[in-house]
Amino acid sequence: MARVAVIGGGNAALNAAISAREAGAEVLVFERAPFELRGGNSRFTAGAMRTTYSGVDDLQKIMPELTPGEIQRTDFSNYSREQFYDDMGRITQYRTDPALAEKLIEESFDTLEWMHSNGVRFLPLYGRQSFEVDGKVRFWGGLTVEAWGGGPGLVDSLTEIATNRGIRIEYGARVTAIERGADGFRVTAGSSTHACDTVVLACGGFESNPAWRTRYLGPGWDVAKVRGTRFNTGDGIRIGTELGAATRGNWSGCHAVGWDMNAPEFGDLDVGDNFQKHSYPFGLLVNNTGRRFVDEGADFRNYTYAKYGRDVLNQPGQAAWQIFDQKVTHLLRDEYRIRQVTKVQADSIEALAERMEGVDSAAFIDEIRTYNAAVQTHVPFDPTVKDGRGTNGLTVDKTNWANTIDEPPFEAYGITCGITFTFGGLAVDNESRVISEEGQVIPGIYAAGELVGGLFYFNYPGGTGLTSGAVFGRTAGRNAAIGG
């Protein structure tokens, strides 16, 4: 029986462990965090998983609890392989590794079916990816599925599956070194050493390491807030390179979003991902000079949110404000209604300007006036499609979902940059085998999840991270068990 060590405790790691056990291996999981903080970044997510599907018949295979009423009132549409390929190419400016992208896309639905067969439950992502239009609930942006209970529910479910199958999980076990010997590997965690035949590295990127962020992402990234776990400091990447792994991917790039400006330094499990503020396509983003700086309606939210955090970080004071009026506040996601929110409200734009701390009031008032005059109000507004309702003649035009800001009370939400995960990592092939600088497979070492480099460049299609972790985690675990 092969002995597999899995380094990490989130979605990628746990799927790797379950897959290795399924293939007959003895599995030991090393989770750096204590039990109460387990799960890596996966625990902080909404649990969304991007996958191909042909229609509701496919979705019923992974969501058998769908009721006839839900099916009748919902337009689930479909998300084809071709659409997924197009999104991965377009969003990464066609830099994504073709072999890795093919693996991700072609095995996305099959992997979710496998997870469901093991006991993971899924449901439609109603609250974040659908709107009701003309009596029909419509999904948009190619993202339809989430894990039951979000990220925490996914981690709990995978943990229960793993432990029920005899997989041992060591908590508070930070792996500091892995050494190759004549008969396998020796894994050092704290003061103890464990022997194994193969290793799966699945312990995240380096987003929680301010020094590495500044070194690789650039100046200013040391002051970014971290959306998720404090434990992803690059250990797996460092250990992998010490074992001879090559590095790949967009090392100066990351997934970073608009995040409440008064959120704590690291993620808060009681709040989860609700510090994010992702309804900006229906409003405006202004910086402290009072001016807009991005096209809020360039694309659906899940194709822009992961890159706009960088734009916010580059603004004066690393801050910005999202502005809405009452025509659209009913469209705002639940995260705008949490108690821990930086929000001001007023019955006039002038009063709102005075309450937005740090903002040039006169310039902001002028910006709203100029924007309102440029909105193409003759074009119908539809939040479920790229409606082409934009502006004309502005320095930064808005492409879709443009509404005049003129119906009080007005609301403004203060945000900064929240980094989710880094895009640079270890080189792997499509069998999750770690590759050396010479381009050769390194025997016995596999990798999955956020420490894999080469999939994402510049930006990220929403919901792809958990799917990637599951696809490559499943593959890594199986191959680690059978020596593939």
Beta strands, then each sheet from edge to edge (+ up, - down):
strand 1: 3-7
strand 2: 26-31
strand 3: 48-49
strand 4: 74-75
strand 5: 122-124
strand 6: 130-133
strand 7: 136-139
strand 8: 145-147
strand 9: 168-171
strand 10: 175-181
strand 11: 184-189
strand 12: 192-196
strand 13: 198-201
strand 14: 225-226
strand 15: 247-248
strand 16: 254-260
strand 17: 284-286
strand 18: 320-324
strand 19: 343-346
strand 20: 410-422
strand 21: 425-426
strand 22: 433-435
strand 23: 441-447
sheet 1: 9+ 2+ 1+ 13+ 23+ 22-
sheet 2: 3+ 8- 5+
sheet 3: 4+ 7+ 6-
sheet 4: 10+ 11- 12+
sheet 5: 14+ 20+ 16-
sheet 6: 14+ 20+ 18- 17+
sheet 7: 14+ 20+ 19-
sheet 8: 15+ 21-
end
